[in-house]
Amino acid sequence: MRRVLPEWSGDPEDLYDYAYPPAPRAGRSPLHLEGAITVTDDWPEIVPITDAELRVMEGHFGEELDELFGPRA
């Protein structure tokens, strides 16, 4: 069913009154977790990357890396 929007009153205060909250959806309740979530870190101490990946990161973040670590030698 489509909502019919009210006609604009012409008042500048009415400009921000166009969004309506979404209609409630039927369905089951969200799951509530019992207790804390366990997070494990199984990444190696040094994560290898390829030369191509390094070039992409340097090209994309070059200016930010230069600000952090100084210009390239």
C-alpha distance (Angstrom), angle and dihedral (degrees) to the residues before:
residue distance angle dihedral
M1 . . .
R2 3.81 . .
R3 3.76 120.2 .
V4 3.76 117.9 -125.2
L5 3.77 109.6 -135.3
P6 3.78 117.6 -140.4
E7 3.77 116.4 -112.0
W8 3.81 115.8 -98.0
S9 3.79 112.5 -98.3
G10 3.81 94.4 -148.0
D11 3.79 91.3 -121.4
P12 3.85 113.6 131.4
E13 3.81 88.6 -136.9
D14 3.81 87.8 62.9
L15 3.82 93.7 62.4
Y16 3.80 93.7 90.3
D17 3.79 96.1 43.8
Y18 3.79 97.5 85.7
A19 3.80 102.7 96.1
Y20 3.75 119.4 83.2
P21 3.79 124.6 -165.6
P22 3.80 113.2 -103.7
A23 3.76 117.3 -94.7
P24 3.81 114.0 -102.2
R25 3.78 113.0 -95.1
A26 3.74 124.7 -138.1
G27 3.76 116.4 -123.9
R28 3.73 144.2 95.4
S29 3.78 123.9 -47.0
P30 3.80 119.2 -95.0
L31 3.76 114.9 -92.4
H32 3.79 116.3 -99.9
L33 3.77 113.5 -149.5
E34 3.75 118.8 -134.4
G35 3.80 111.9 -132.5
A36 3.79 130.4 -19.8
I37 3.78 126.5 -31.5
T38 3.80 115.5 -115.2
V39 3.80 114.6 -134.9
T40 3.79 119.0 -164.0
D41 3.79 126.5 -165.3
D42 3.78 111.1 -150.1
W43 3.81 97.2 158.8
P44 3.79 115.8 122.6
E45 3.81 118.2 -107.9
I46 3.82 90.2 -110.4
V47 3.81 117.8 34.6
P48 3.81 111.1 -151.9
I49 3.82 119.1 -136.0
T50 3.78 130.3 -174.7
D51 3.80 125.2 -112.6
A52 3.81 89.8 -110.6
E53 3.82 91.5 54.4
L54 3.80 90.4 49.4
R55 3.81 91.9 51.6
V56 3.80 91.4 50.1
M57 3.82 92.0 50.7
E58 3.81 92.8 45.9
G59 3.80 90.7 48.5
H60 3.78 93.4 48.8
F61 3.82 99.4 38.8
G62 3.83 97.9 28.5
E63 3.81 97.1 119.6
E64 3.80 93.4 45.1
L65 3.81 92.0 47.6
D66 3.81 90.7 49.9
E67 3.81 89.7 52.1
L68 3.81 91.5 50.4
F69 3.80 101.2 40.3
G70 3.80 104.1 18.8
P71 3.80 129.1 -108.0
R72 3.78 120.6 -40.0
A73 3.79 116.4 -89.3
